[in-house]
Every structure is written in structure tokens, then in C-alpha cells.
């Protein structure tokens, strides 16, 4: 079951990476980076389950919080840039 989940996460990461490189707008790229971050969090939790290591769950939570703050910062930057152009 873990192998199937790992393969599905890899496929999802690949699709998000394609959108990251081909995305026509900056917003598409930001969303794909956020999706990749969510996939990485899911992968860390999965690895934690495989190895029965609870410390990795804490690492996944911290990574998710940092990813969220980073996404907010990038979004705020984009909105400020669009407001100055108008």
C-alpha cells in the first residue's frame, strides 16, 4: 500500500512541476509550488508511518507552517505589484 501511495505522490509532484515550468502566469507557478509543498508534507508523513518515527510528524508540521507563510508572503508581494501597476 505504501508503494502505491508513493507512486501517486510522485505522479502528483511531476504534474505540479510541469505546471511550475509551463505555467503561463505567476499565479499558476505559486499555486504549483504550494501544491508541491503539500505533496512533500504528505511524503514526510508517509515516511514517518513507514519507519514508525513520530519526530518526522513534527518536522512535517513545521514544514507545512513555513510553506504556508511563504505562500502568503509571495501572494502579498504579487498583490502589491499588481496594485502598483494599476
C-alpha positions in Angstrom: 0.0 0.0 0.0 2.9 2.4 0.8 4.4 1.8 -2.7 1.2 2.8 -4.4 0.9 5.9 -2.3 4.5 6.9 -3.0 3.9 6.4 -6.8 0.8 8.6 -6.6 2.6 11.3 -4.8 5.4 11.1 -7.3 2.9 11.5 -10.2 1.2 14.4 -8.4 4.6 16.1 -7.9 5.5 15.6 -11.5 2.3 17.1 -12.7 2.8 20.1 -10.4 6.4 20.5 -11.6 5.2 20.6 -15.2 2.7 23.4 -14.2 5.6 25.2 -12.4 7.7 25.3 -15.5 5.0 25.8 -18.1 2.5 27.9 -16.2 1.7 31.0 -18.2 1.1 33.2 -15.2 2.9 33.9 -12.0 -0.1 32.8 -10.0 0.0 29.3 -11.6 3.6 29.0 -10.6 2.8 30.0 -7.0 -0.1 27.5 -6.8 2.1 24.7 -8.1 4.8 25.5 -5.6 2.2 25.3 -2.9 0.9 22.0 -4.2 4.5 20.6 -4.3 4.9 21.7 -0.7 1.7 19.9 0.3 2.9 16.8 -1.5 6.2 17.0 0.4 4.4 17.2 3.7 2.3 14.1 2.7 5.5 12.3 1.8 7.2 13.2 5.1 4.1 11.9 7.0 4.2 8.7 4.9 7.8 8.2 5.6 7.0 8.7 9.3 4.4 5.9 9.1 6.8 3.6 7.3 9.6 4.0 9.8 7.4 4.5 12.9 9.2 7.7 13.7 7.0 10.3 15.3 9.6 13.0 15.2 9.0 13.3 11.4 5.4 14.3 12.0 6.7 17.4 13.9 9.0 18.2 11.0 6.1 17.9 8.6 4.0 20.3 10.7 6.8 22.8 10.8 7.5 22.5 7.1 3.7 23.0 6.4 3.6 26.1 8.5 6.7 27.6 6.8 5.3 26.7 3.4 2.0 28.5 4.3 3.9 31.6 5.5 6.0 31.6 2.4 2.9 31.3 0.1 1.3 34.2 2.0 4.4 36.3 1.6 4.6 35.6 -2.2 0.9 36.3 -2.6 1.2 39.6 -0.7 4.2 40.5 -2.9 2.2 39.7 -6.1 -0.8 41.7 -4.9 1.4 44.7 -4.1 3.0 44.5 -7.5 -0.4 44.4 -9.2 -1.7 47.3 -7.1 1.2 49.5 -8.1 0.7 48.7 -11.8 -3.0 49.8 -11.8 
